[in-house]
Amino acid sequence: MAMKTLKKLDVMSVAKIYSVVMAIFGLIAGIFISLFGATAGALFGSVMAGVGIGISAIIVAVIVYAVAGFITGGLIAIIYNFVAKKIGGIKFDLK
């Protein structure tokens, strides 16, 4: 079978996918941050503050990672399209 070439990426498609993937990473990071916040809160006598920081960390991390992922994914697609037009795209085989 002949090799195929990926000549162009749909910018919006890449941005949306990258946004969701990064939001998942943000959720994981937020969970770790919340664990540290709860632990710190327990150590300093304010468990509820630690829990509040933890919940906020999860929400903020997911949103920040998703927005950053959307912007980064779009930029990656734009740059890929420019480079692929100049030197050719990625070659792959569909077996």
Protein Blocks (a to p, Z undefined) as FASTA:
>chain_A
ZZdddfbdcfklmmmmmmmmmmmmmmmmmmmmmmmmmmmmmmnopaklmmmmmmmmmmmm
mmmmmmmmmmmmmmmmmmmmmmmmmnopaddddZZ
